[in-house]
Amino acid sequence: MIKNQTNHKPQLNYVVQGSGQPVILIHGIAASLNDWQFLMPELTASGFRAFAMDLLGHGDSPKPQDPDAYQFNSIFRHLAAWMANLELDQPAVLIGHSLGGYFSLQYALNHPEKVRGLILVDPYFHPGQLSPFLRAINGKPGWAHKIMGWIPHWLVKTFLTSELKPMNEYTPQVRQQMAEDYRKVSPNVIHITHTIRDLNSELGRIEHPTLVIWGDNDITLDPNSFPELVKRLPHAQGYQVGCGHQPHLAKPDVFNAVVLDFLGGLGFRHEGH
């Protein structure tokens, strides 16, 4: 778990580590800033200033009771305001996983001058990526909200800490953190994906250097969608990892090396250690 240099602001709970070129890390749905527990030390050791937040409704950030607060546009404005309050003196590299990838793409579309590059990890960018089960949930957010509220923490923890696939690609400590993140998340976050639009028609406007990393055994989002994303983005490259939906947690050594190589290719400082 990431513990040091934690800041509690009215907007979002976040951590910042290191100094240098800013890198902003955005987790996916029902996760937290601890998704980046393996990457942040590598970034800071390589001369970057890394920021990771808990999105609204997640982790230790505020959890409004009003479901309307979890419309995508509301969450996005909240995130953009937090980023503006950082008062960065140079454009940042955004690293986003799953739903965090969608936030990263949207931010690059809305504020291109504030983005130096994008690293998208199994990113969500259109509803057709979802598995049939998740598409059904996405179409009935009220039903999904009840399911999230009904599932007890002990049952989630039992599943996540089991040795059944696909959980056995994660260490016990990572599975424990996943269970803790689920315990903390507001059931209202299910409304975020229900209010997201298809970004396919806008991808050609994103001119930033982009790296797309994905797991070839992703059962949450169609892994065939990621090479298509690489083709649609004007300046993108792709890297496939042998794992599921979370390569940054399942294969951190491979993931971190690919990320640092990409950042080095952008001309940023990369100090070995």
Secondary structure as UniProt FT lines:
FT   TURN            4..5
FT   STRAND          6..8
FT   STRAND          13..18
FT   STRAND          21..26
FT   TURN            29..30
FT   HELIX           33..36
FT   TURN            37..38
FT   HELIX           39..45
FT   TURN            46..47
FT   STRAND          48..53
FT   TURN            56..57
FT   TURN            59..60
FT   HELIX           67..70
FT   HELIX           72..85
FT   STRAND          92..97
FT   HELIX           99..110
FT   HELIX           112..114
FT   STRAND          115..121
FT   HELIX           127..129
FT   HELIX           132..139
FT   HELIX           141..150
FT   HELIX           153..160
FT   TURN            165..166
FT   HELIX           167..169
FT   HELIX           172..184
FT   HELIX           187..189
FT   HELIX           190..194
FT   HELIX           200..205
FT   STRAND          210..215
FT   TURN            216..217
FT   TURN            223..224
FT   HELIX           225..232
FT   TURN            234..235
FT   STRAND          236..241
FT   HELIX           247..250
FT   HELIX           252..265
FT   TURN            266..267
//
